[in-house]
Amino acid sequence: MITPTPSLAPRAQARANMEASVDANIWMENGNIIETIRRKVAKHPLLKHPILAQLESGMIDIEQLKTIHLEYRHAIVQLFTDALLMAQFQTRQLEPRLPPGSKQAPRFLLTLNILDEFGFTPDVGATGYYTGSPIYAHYPLFEKVLDSLDITASARELYHPSESAQTLNNYLTASFGHYQEVVILLAVAEQQVITFSAALREALKVHGFDVSKGYYHVHGTSDSKETNAADDDHQDDLWLALQQAVLPEDWENLQQKADTYLDLWHTFWDCHTLHVETVHAQTA
C-alpha cells in the first residue's frame, strides 16, 4: 500500500494505489492490451450506426422515439446502477490474489460513478457536507423523459420489451457474478451511452423538447459544452479497474465478451433504424 500524495487528484491517487498492487510487467502489458481493445471498440460499426444520423436529423418521429425510450429503459437504464454496484461488490474477487486492501482503490473509482448516478454533485455545501439529491439520480431523470413523452406509468408497466432489448438485459445481468466481465461490459456500455446520448438528445431537441437539463444533460463527455457529464471519465475508471484486475490469460475471454456486447447493441439499434423505403416515403 502506498502513502497518499496530497498533490495528486483523487483519480490519480487511486491509479497509483492500483498500480502498486500488481506486478509491474502485468500492469504494463494490461495497459497495452487495453489500448488495443479501446481502439477496436472505437472502430466498431455500432459507433457509426445509420440511426445516429436519423436521430440527429429528426427523421425518427415521436412515436418511434417513445418506443426507443421504452426499449432503452429495459436494455440498460434500469439495470445500470445494479451493474455498477455488483462490480463494486465483486472487487472482493481481487483478494487474496492481490495484497490485502487492493479492492478498495477500484471501489473508490467506481464510487465516483455511483455518486453521479445516485444524484450527488461534486461540491461541498454550506454545512461542509456532500451536496445532491436522489431526485437528480439518473434513472429517475430518465423516467422524467418518459413523462415528457407522455408515456404513462401503466404503459411502462405493461410494455413488453423486444427480444433484442431483453437479450441486452440478460447479457449484462449474466456478468454480475464475475468482476472482470461486468467491468468490461460497463466500459463498453459507457461508450454506447456517450455515442447515443448525444444523438437521442438531438432527436428530442429537434422535436421541441427541452434538453438543457435532466437525463440528457448529465450524459456525454466531460468536455461537452452542452452537458454536465463525465461518462468518459467513468469509462477511463473502468478500464483502469481492469488494468489492475486482469491476468494475461483472461483477455481472450474478455475481448469476446466486449465484442458480443457491441454486436448486441448494434442489433438493438438495427431494430429501430428506418429502412430506405420508409425514408423515401417520409421525404417524398
Helices and strands as residue ranges (DSSP letters): H 10-20, H 24-42, G 45-48, H 50-57, H 62-72, I 73-77, H 80-90, G 91-94, H 104-118, E 120-124, E 130-132, G 134-136, H 138-148, H 153-158, H 163-173, H 179-206, G 215-217, H 231-245, G 248-250, H 251-270, H 276-283
